[in-house]
Amino acid sequence: MSKALSLKTLSQDLPAGVVVFLVAIPLCLGISLASGAPPLSGLIAGIVGGLVVSIFSGSSLSVSGPAAGLTVIVLSAVEQLGLSGLFMATVLAGALQLIFGFLRLGKIGAFVPSAVIKGMLAAIGLILILNQIPLALGLSQDSEVSLLNVGALLANLSPVALAIAVVTLGILVSWEKPFMPAVIKRFPAALVAVLVAIAMDRLALSLGLPGALDGGQRISLPGLGGPVDFIGQLQLPVMADLLKPQVYMTAVTLALVASLETLLSLEAVDKIDPLKRHSPPHRELKAQGIGNMVSGMVGGLPITAVIVRSSANVQAGGRTRLASFVHGLLLLCSVAFVAGALEFIPLACLAAVLVHTGYKLARPATILAHYHQGWQRFVPFAVTVVAIMVTNLLEGVIIGFLCGLYFLVRANYHSSVSFTHHDRYALLRFHTDVSFLNRDKVRYYLDEIADGSHLIIDAREAGFIDPDIQEDIDNFVYSSHERDIVVELKQVNGLTASYPALRPSRSSSDSDMAPAA
């Protein structure tokens, strides 16, 4: 399925893999946090994305791992099915993706309106932001304080956690600004933010500042003292979960959304590839399917191709899949040998990283861009966002898709048929294929033809005319002599002919309907 990884570009891929690894650590941990899953599950997903998917993928620069776009689905699955149910759903989703790849369904993303996809991402961004605010304020991960309970939020506010979140956001935002020196930008913003957050936390503890963080406000990876402990903590799916119908629904949702996000990321990465290479989408679905099956089998979160880590790979000078493999290898080594160092990371820092990620998905510029593009794009976008916020991801996307489909049918209805007339001359033109949806309009126009008129029906731009509409045209032509109407057909189902009006004194037999020479 894939050629072996080559070492020819090791000098470029090795440093790029290190950069992607440094970017991936806070994202893997943060996405686990947002998904209601153990931090180890996010790290395992990152490891599988690097070590497994990169072997089978056909993309040179794409990086796979746990994705922010799946947090809503994963969080719901953990609440309804538990971790074992989530892992089984991930395995089944991977199997579905593998089937998608063999069925060559890598183009499915092209059939979903971009407004709906961007609406889905914007809704996920908003949910990410809302879910991370309590952690950014210093609440522990298991806190049940609602975001609407402002009094409880303020009562549990930790000034140190809030300061860490604000500084983290400041670093992430400033790294994207032109005033930041290029030499500083060589260091990944997420890594710098994590190191600064750890330093602030340690300083607050040493000074005994009020509101200093406790153990519940930092990453927890208990019992990871080495490779043996790591292997011992791997969780397997429980076969009994196959009896739960919700597992299958979750698997289908994960497979569809993960496939869409992967294909979108793949397209985006190909556009920024300096060598302008094309990644085969069908093969990528197979690689993601294998990756998700492996991730679910060992207790990892669902994975997709992810644009943030892929972009970091491109910017760091990565050239082949070896960079992604290196990043996965480094993640494995960090978890197996230095997991204790990761427990210094404050949750407020990871929450700020996710708030920043959520803002990128739901930035106001995206909303304004869809508004200025017209109602046919803005309404499906807005409907998708609202529907996901009040229902769930799959139902919201379906509602947004139906809304987009309505505008497509509406546009086709208004633009496929036109009618003009002047005095006794009239022109009925089909600008594209006409279906049963256009039958009422065609009938209306035919009824508008006055007695004694000359009608031209021009279908040269229509590759298909619905049989019901063709029947209406045939009936009109057949009875046209009774109203003294001349009908001229141009490529109506391949027929070009003229039917002269017949006077009442002449025979109205079928032979009179023969086309004029």
C-alpha positions in Angstrom: 0.0 0.0 0.0 2.9 2.3 0.6 6.6 2.5 -0.2 9.0 2.4 2.7 10.0 5.7 4.3 13.2 7.1 2.8 16.1 8.5 4.7 17.3 10.7 1.8 15.7 13.8 3.2 16.5 13.0 6.9 18.4 16.3 7.2 15.2 18.2 6.5 12.6 15.9 8.0 14.3 15.3 11.3 14.2 19.0 12.5 10.7 19.4 11.1 9.6 16.3 13.0 11.0 17.8 16.2 9.0 21.0 15.6 5.8 19.1 14.9 6.4 17.1 18.1 6.7 20.3 20.2 3.5 21.6 18.7 1.6 18.3 19.1 2.2 17.8 22.8 -0.1 20.7 24.0 -2.6 20.0 21.3 -2.9 16.2 22.1 -3.2 17.0 25.8 -5.6 19.8 25.3 -7.9 17.9 22.9 -8.0 15.1 25.4 -9.0 17.6 28.0 -11.8 19.0 25.9 -13.0 15.5 25.0 -13.4 14.4 28.6 -10.9 11.6 28.0 -7.7 10.8 29.9 -4.6 12.8 28.6 -2.9 9.5 27.8 -5.6 8.8 25.2 -4.8 12.0 23.3 -1.0 11.2 23.4 -1.7 7.6 22.1 -3.7 9.0 19.2 -0.8 11.3 18.4 1.6 8.4 18.5 -0.5 6.3 16.2 -1.0 9.2 13.8 2.7 9.6 13.5 3.9 5.9 13.5 1.0 4.2 11.7 -0.8 6.6 9.5 2.4 8.1 8.0 3.4 4.6 6.9 0.3 4.0 4.8 -0.5 7.6 3.8 0.1 8.9 0.4 0.5 12.5 1.6 4.1 13.8 2.0 3.4 16.5 4.5 0.1 15.8 6.2 0.3 15.0 9.9 -2.4 13.0 11.7 -3.5 13.0 15.3 -6.4 13.8 17.6 -8.5 16.7 16.1 -10.4 19.6 17.7 -13.1 18.9 15.1 -14.0 15.7 16.8 -14.1 16.9 20.4 -17.9 17.4 20.4 -18.5 13.8 19.2 -15.9 12.3 21.5 -17.2 14.2 24.6 -20.8 13.0 23.9 -19.5 9.4 23.3 -17.6 9.4 26.6 -20.6 10.6 28.5 -23.0 8.1 26.9 -20.9 5.1 26.3 -17.9 5.4 28.6 -14.3 5.1 27.4 -14.5 1.5 26.3 -17.5 2.3 24.1 -15.6 5.2 22.6 -12.7 3.0 21.8 -15.0 0.4 20.1 -16.7 3.1 18.1 -13.3 4.4 17.0 -12.3 0.9 15.8 -15.6 0.6 13.8 -15.2 4.1 12.4 -11.7 3.1 11.2 -13.2 0.0 9.5 -15.8 2.2 7.8 -13.1 4.6 6.6 -11.1 1.7 5.2 -14.2 0.6 3.3 -14.7 4.2 2.1 -11.1 4.1 0.7 -11.6 0.8 -1.2 -14.9 2.1 -2.6 -13.0 5.2 -3.8 -15.1 7.6 -1.9 -12.3 10.1 -1.4 -14.3 12.7 -3.2 -17.2 12.8 -0.8 -16.1 16.1 0.6 -16.9 17.7 -2.8 -20.6 16.9 -2.3 -20.9 18.8 1.0 -21.4 22.6 0.5 -18.4 24.5 1.8 -20.7 26.8 3.7 -21.9 23.8 5.7 -18.4 22.5 6.4 -17.2 25.9 7.5 -20.3 26.3 9.6 -19.5 22.9 11.2 -15.9 24.1 12.0 -17.2 27.4 13.4 -19.7 25.7 15.7 -16.9 23.4 17.0 -14.8 26.4 17.6 -17.5 28.1 19.6 -18.1 25.0 21.6 -14.4 24.7 22.3 -14.2 28.2 23.6 -17.2 27.9 25.8 -16.1 24.6 27.3 -12.5 25.9 28.1 -13.5 29.1 29.9 -14.0 27.4 33.3 -10.5 25.8 33.1 -8.9 29.1 32.0 -10.4 30.6 35.1 -8.8 28.0 37.3 -11.5 25.4 37.9 -10.4 21.8 38.0 -11.2 19.4 35.2 -13.9 17.5 37.2 -15.7 20.7 38.3 -19.4 20.8 37.6 -19.8 24.5 37.8 -21.9 25.8 34.8 -20.7 28.6 32.6 -24.0 30.3 33.2 -23.4 30.3 37.0 -21.3 33.5 37.0 -21.2 33.7 40.8 -19.7 30.3 41.2 -17.2 30.9 38.5 -16.0 34.1 40.2 -16.0 32.4 43.6 -13.7 29.7 42.3 -11.5 32.0 40.2 -7.8 31.5 40.5 -5.8 34.7 39.7 -2.7 32.6 38.8 -4.7 30.4 36.4 -6.3 33.4 34.7 -2.9 35.1 34.4 -1.4 31.9 32.8 -4.3 31.7 30.3 -4.0 35.4 29.4 -0.2 35.2 28.9 -0.6 32.0 26.9 -3.2 33.7 24.6 -0.9 36.7 24.3 2.0 34.5 23.2 -0.1 32.6 20.6 -1.6 35.7 19.1 1.7 37.7 19.0 3.5 34.9 17.2 1.1 35.5 14.3 1.8 39.2 14.1 4.3 40.8 11.7 6.1 42.8 14.5 7.4 39.6 16.1 11.1 39.0 15.0 11.6 36.1 12.7 14.4 34.7 14.9 11.9 34.3 17.8 9.2 32.8 15.5 11.6 29.9 14.8 10.5 28.5 18.2 6.9 27.0 18.1 4.5 29.4 19.9 2.7 26.5 21.7 6.1 25.3 23.1 7.0 28.8 24.3 3.6 29.2 25.8 3.8 25.9 27.7 7.3 26.7 29.1 6.2 30.2 30.2 3.1 28.8 31.8 5.1 26.2 33.8 7.5 29.0 34.9 4.6 31.2 36.1 3.1 28.2 38.0 6.4 27.4 39.7 7.0 31.0 40.6 3.6 31.4 42.1 4.2 28.2 44.2 7.6 29.4 45.4 6.2 32.8 46.4 3.2 31.3 48.1 0.8 33.5 46.1 -2.9 33.2 46.9 -4.7 31.2 44.2 -1.6 29.1 43.3 -2.5 26.0 41.4 -2.9 22.6 43.0 -2.6 19.1 41.5 -6.2 19.2 40.1 -5.3 22.2 37.9 -2.4 20.5 36.1 -2.1 17.5 33.7 -2.3 14.2 35.5 -0.5 11.1 34.1 -0.4 8.8 37.1 1.6 5.6 37.1 3.8 6.3 34.0 7.2 5.5 35.3 8.6 3.9 32.2 7.8 1.8 29.1 6.4 -1.1 31.1 3.9 1.2 32.9 2.9 2.7 29.6 2.2 -0.6 28.0 0.3 -1.6 31.2 -2.0 1.4 30.9 -3.1 0.7 27.3 -6.9 0.1 27.3 -8.6 -2.3 25.0 -12.2 -2.1 23.7 -14.8 -4.3 25.4 -16.6 -6.7 23.0 -19.8 -6.3 25.0 -20.0 -2.7 23.7 -20.9 -4.2 20.3 -24.4 -4.8 21.7 -25.0 -1.1 22.2 -26.8 0.5 19.3 -25.3 4.0 20.2 -21.8 2.6 19.5 -22.7 2.1 15.8 -24.3 5.6 15.5 -21.2 7.1 17.1 -19.0 5.1 14.7 -20.8 6.4 11.6 -20.7 9.9 12.9 -16.9 9.7 13.6 -16.2 8.0 10.2 -18.1 10.7 8.3 -16.8 13.7 10.1 -13.2 12.4 10.4 -13.2 11.6 6.7 -14.5 15.1 5.8 -11.9 16.8 8.1 -9.1 14.6 6.7 -10.0 15.4 3.1 -10.3 19.1 3.8 -6.9 19.1 5.6 -5.4 17.1 2.7 -6.6 19.7 0.2 -5.3 22.6 2.3 -1.9 21.0 2.8 -1.5 20.3 -0.9 -2.0 24.0 -1.6 0.9 25.0 0.7 3.2 22.2 -0.4 6.3 24.0 -1.9 6.8 21.0 -4.3 3.1 21.2 -5.4 2.5 17.4 -4.9 -1.0 15.8 -5.1 -2.1 13.5 -2.3 -4.4 10.6 -3.3 -7.6 11.0 -1.3 -8.8 7.4 -1.5 -5.5 6.1 -0.2 -5.6 8.7 2.6 -9.0 7.3 3.7 -7.5 3.8 3.9 -4.5 5.1 6.0 -6.8 7.0 8.4 -9.0 3.9 8.7 -6.0 1.7 9.7 -4.9 4.4 12.1 -8.3 4.7 13.8 -8.6 0.9 14.1 -5.2 0.8 15.8 -5.8 3.8 18.0 -9.2 2.4 19.2 -7.6 -1.0 19.9 -5.0 0.5 22.3 -7.1 3.2 24.0 -6.4 6.2 21.8 -8.8 9.0 20.6 -10.1 9.1 17.0 -7.6 10.7 14.6 -7.8 12.7 11.4 -5.3 14.6 9.3 -4.9 17.9 11.1 -4.1 21.2 9.5 -2.3 23.0 12.4 0.4 20.3 12.8 0.6 19.8 9.0 1.2 23.5 8.5 3.9 23.5 11.2 5.5 20.6 9.2 5.5 22.7 6.0 6.8 25.8 7.7 9.6 23.8 9.4 10.9 22.5 6.1 9.5 19.0 6.1 9.7 17.1 2.8 8.4 13.6 3.2 6.3 11.4 5.5 9.4 10.8 7.6 8.8 14.1 9.5 5.4 12.8 10.7 7.0 9.5 11.6 9.7 11.3 13.7 7.1 13.3 15.5 5.2 10.1 16.4 8.4 8.5 17.6 9.3 11.4 19.8 5.8 11.4 21.3 6.2 7.7 22.1 9.6 8.4 23.8 8.2 11.3 25.8 5.3 9.3 27.2 7.3 6.2 27.8 10.3 7.8 29.5 9.6 11.4 30.6 5.8 11.4 31.3 6.5 13.1 34.7 7.7 16.2 33.0 4.3 16.6 31.2 2.5 16.8 34.6 4.0 20.2 35.2 1.7 21.7 32.4 -1.2 23.8 33.9 -4.7 23.1 32.6 -5.2 26.8 32.2 -2.4 26.9 29.6 -4.0 24.0 27.6 -7.4 25.7 27.8 -5.9 28.9 26.4 -4.4 26.9 23.5 -7.8 25.4 22.7 -9.5 28.8 23.0 -7.1 30.1 20.5 -7.8 27.1 18.2 -11.5 27.6 18.6 -11.2 31.3 17.7 -9.4 30.3 14.5 -12.2 28.0 13.6 -14.9 30.6 14.4 -13.1 33.9 13.6 -15.5 36.8 12.9 -13.8 37.3 9.5 -15.2 34.0 8.4 -18.7 34.9 9.5 -18.5 38.3 7.7 -17.1 36.7 4.5 -20.1 34.4 4.3 -22.5 37.3 5.0 -21.0 39.3 2.1 -21.2 36.4 -0.2 -25.0 36.4 -0.1 -27.9 34.7 1.6 -27.4 31.5 -0.4 -24.1 30.9 1.5 -24.7 32.8 4.7 -28.0 31.1 5.7 -26.7 27.5 5.4 -23.6 28.6 7.3 -25.6 30.2 10.1 -28.2 27.4 10.2 -25.4 24.8 10.5 -23.8 26.7 13.4 -27.0 27.1 15.3 -28.2 23.6 14.6 -25.0 22.0 16.0 -25.0 24.2 19.0 -28.6 23.2 20.0 -28.5 19.5 18.8 -25.4 17.6 18.0 -22.7 17.5 15.3 -24.3 14.9 13.0 -27.8 16.3 13.2 -26.5 19.8 12.8 -24.6 19.0 9.7 -27.6 17.2 8.2 -29.8 20.2 8.9 -27.2 22.5 7.3 -26.9 20.2 4.3 -30.6 20.2 3.8 -30.6 24.0 4.0 -27.9 24.2 1.4 -29.7 21.8 -0.8 -32.8 24.0 -0.6 -30.9 27.0 -1.9 -29.3 24.9 -4.6 -32.8 23.7 -5.8 -34.1 27.2 -5.5 -31.3 28.6 -7.6 -31.8 25.9 -10.2 -35.5 26.5 -10.2 -35.1 30.2 -11.0 -32.2 30.0 -13.4 -32.8 26.9 -15.5 -35.8 28.2 -17.5 -36.4 31.7 -18.9 -39.3 33.2 -20.9 -39.4 36.4 -23.0 -42.0 37.6 -25.4 -42.6 40.6 -27.6 -45.8 41.2 -29.5 -46.7 37.8 -31.1 -43.2 36.3 -30.7 -42.1 34.3 -27.6 -39.0 32.5 -26.6 -38.9 29.7 -24.0 -35.3 28.7 -23.2 -33.8 26.0 -21.1 -30.4 27.1 -19.8 -29.5 23.7 -18.2 -31.1 20.3 -17.5 -34.7 20.6 -16.5 -36.3 18.3 -14.0 -39.8 17.8 -12.5 -39.1 20.8 -10.2 -39.4 23.0 -13.2 -42.6 21.5 -14.5 -44.9 24.1 -12.9 -42.9 27.0 -14.3 -42.8 25.5 -17.8 -46.6 25.0 -17.7 -47.1 28.5 -16.5 -45.1 29.9 -19.4 -46.9 27.8 -22.0 -50.2 29.0 -20.6 -49.0 32.6 -21.2 -48.7 32.0 -25.0 -51.4 34.0 -26.7 -53.4 32.7 -29.7 -51.7 33.5 -33.1 -48.2 33.6 -31.5 -44.9 32.2 -32.8 -43.1 30.3 -30.0 -39.5 29.1 -30.0 -38.5 26.4 -27.5 -34.7 26.5 -27.3 -33.2 23.5 -25.5 -29.7 23.6 -27.0 -28.2 24.1 -23.5 -30.2 21.3 -21.8 -28.7 17.9 -21.8 -31.8 16.4 -20.1 -35.5 17.2 -20.2 -37.7 15.5 -17.7 -40.2 13.1 -19.4 -43.1 14.9 -17.7 -42.0 18.3 -19.2 -41.5 16.6 -22.6 -45.0 15.3 -22.4 -46.3 18.9 -21.7 -44.4 20.2 -24.7 -45.7 17.4 -26.9 -49.3 18.1 -25.8 -48.8 21.9 -26.5 -47.4 21.2 -30.0 -50.2 18.8 -30.8 -52.9 21.3 -29.9 -51.1 24.4 -31.2 -53.0 24.4 -34.5 -56.3 24.9 -32.7 -54.9 28.3 -31.4 -53.2 29.4 -34.6 -49.7 29.0 -32.9 -46.5 28.3 -34.7 -44.1 26.2 -32.6 -40.4 26.0 -33.4 -38.3 23.4 -31.6 -34.5 23.7 -31.2 -32.8 20.5 -29.9 -35.7 19.5 -27.8 -34.6 16.0 -26.9 -32.5 16.0 -30.1 -35.4 17.3 -32.3 -35.1 20.5 -34.3 -38.4 21.2 -36.2 -41.1 23.7 -37.0 -44.8 23.1 -36.7 -46.7 25.6 -38.8 -50.1 26.8 -37.4 -53.0 25.1 -39.1 -56.1 26.9 -40.1 -59.5 25.5 -39.0 -60.4 24.8 -42.6 -57.5 22.4 -43.0 -57.4 18.8 -41.7 -56.1 18.3 -38.2 -54.9 14.8 -38.8 -51.7 13.5 -37.3 -50.0 13.9 -40.7 -50.4 17.6 -40.4 -48.0 17.5 -37.4 -45.1 16.5 -39.6 -42.2 18.9 -39.3 -41.9 21.5 -42.1 -39.0 21.1 -44.5 
